[in-house]
Amino acid sequence: MQDGNSFDYIVVGAGSAGCVLAERLSASGKHRVLLIEAGGRDRNIWIHIPLGYGKLFTDARVNWLYQTEPEPELNGRRVIQPRGKVLGGSSSINGLLYVRGQREDFDHWRQLGNAGWSFDDVLPYFRQAEDQERGADDLHGEGGPLCVSDVEPHPLCEAFIAAAEQAGHPRNDDFNGTTQEGAGYYQLTARNGRRCSTAKGYLKRALKRANLKVASEALATRILFEGKRAVGVEYRQHGRLVQARAAGEVVLSGGAFNSPQLLQLSGVGPGELLKSHGIEVRHEMPGVGADLQDHFQARFQYRCTERITINDTMASFTRQIGAALNYAINRKGPLTIGAGYAGGFFKTDPSLASPDVQIHFILFTADSVGQKLHPFPGFLASVCQLRPHSRGTVRIKSANPEGAPAIQANYMSAAFDRDVMVAGMKLTRQIMSQPAIARYVAEEINPGPTCQSDAQLLEFARDKGTTVFHPVSTCRMGPDPKAVVDERLRVRGLDGLRVADGSIMPSLVSGNTNAAIVMIAEKAAAMILQDAMRPAVAA
């Protein structure tokens, strides 16, 4: 075993949150920071081309390629769970959408007892992270590390937005503005046609600092403890086992799957689970790996009446070359789009206080995400429930840190979720039947005209539905006994250990999760530096 250096802070996971933490904690030059990442450098060209995310779903070089256990409500299907295994983590392989969630989401976090997490509390961290192409205002920031940009208009997207208006929904030109409800274009974490991951936005500018060390291709195997205090991390890099010490704190930023996994491997978690794998129970915490939440979607696929979709762009070698040249010369065209081009947030019941479903309108079709595009003109509209009641788990399968954890999402296990999904699918059809978009619909391929009743729609979701790639809450923040971290993200009952990533969310935000995870890391870094200036307080 090789001895590593001593640091003030060790951050485990160089993903959406970890890169933010590494940059902010090392910025003053006063603190020695070690950033540990199981994946490698972000050199894959498809990481940096926005549409390239589709090439990364099955690429083991940058993706953990997780999947769920058989899902009871999905007819026993396993559902893919791609997670970034590269600098930038999932911000290097995601669909680039910049959506914060609703004001009500964060106010709800505060109402659950998490002081400092209301929308007004977290807004400054959203703003300081953001470099908004449209400029700064009361809700947006300019000059931050994370580039946020508009997309080019497209006739199909304009038709979808107009159809939503015909169906009685408002147009919304800023889903992160004063209200989320309505249809419009998504903004992307990109600039000049290039992805802005947290590795590019945050970590790149910190890499030359002498007080920051990045250990890539390094798998964290366990947290080191002395009594109830975390004092370091053991990791395996290039066949060597290394121990690094933390004089200040260890911060876990591995995400909703890997953070609870590392805690469990280190003896922190459900006692019976740990004992069953021969792991000494250092700190009994039933909540570690519990409360998994994720967005579940059903995709409606359409054959288009005109050859104006991404399917058509990629249909021939000549068109592919044309798209590549347009991108290389102008940084424009289909290669600049993300996982959602247009879309919106809608209420399945007008009496609701805020939208409960989201639609992603996408200019291509394929049998599944990351697969070859269909040879005909096609587009899709996927709908997801924003605030699911279903809860799942993440549990280690063995004491081997190289093994994948057992992920049980339990999609649609709650009757409420099944009802909202069906209502959301009917709402999607209502929009897609409006004249503005109907002129572009040659036929509905999936689920197709024979799928009409609520029972048939639900069965379609069970057969074909999948994740929107937003797992959270497995190291949940809260004041209750089952919560894993407190409002300052300190692991309860332990010293020198925090979790700062999407796993701490008390409940799933109403939209794509990356922006909120960046905010969490910004706030976590501020709290860590604040706490370093005063006497330590036990969690």
Secondary structure, 3 states (H helix, E strand, C coil): CEEEEEEEEEEECCCCCHHHHHHHHHCCCCCCEEEECCCECCCCHHHHCHHHHHHCCCCCCCECCEEECCEHHHCCECCEECCECECCHHHHCCCCECCCCCHHHHHHHHHCCCCCCCHHHHHHHHHHHEEECCCCCCCCCCCCCEEEECCCCCHHHHHHHHHHHHCCCCECCCCCCCCCCEEEECCECEECCEECCHHHHHHHHHCCCCCEEEECCEEEEEEEEECCEEEEEEEEECCEEEEEEEEEEEEECCHHHHHHHHHHHCCEECHHHHHHCCCCCCEECCCCCCCEECCEEEEEEEEECCCCCHHHHCCCHHHHHHHHHHHHHHCCCHHHCCCCCEEEEECCCCCCCCCCEEEEEECCCECCCCCCECCCCEEEEEEEECCCCCCEEEECCCCCCCCCCEEECCCCCCHHHHHHHHHHHHHHHHHHCCHHHHCCEEEEEECCCCCCCHHHHHHHHHHHCEECCCCECCCCECCCCCCCECCCCEECCCECEEECCHHHCCCCCCCCCHHHHHHHHHHHHHHHHHHHCCCCCCC
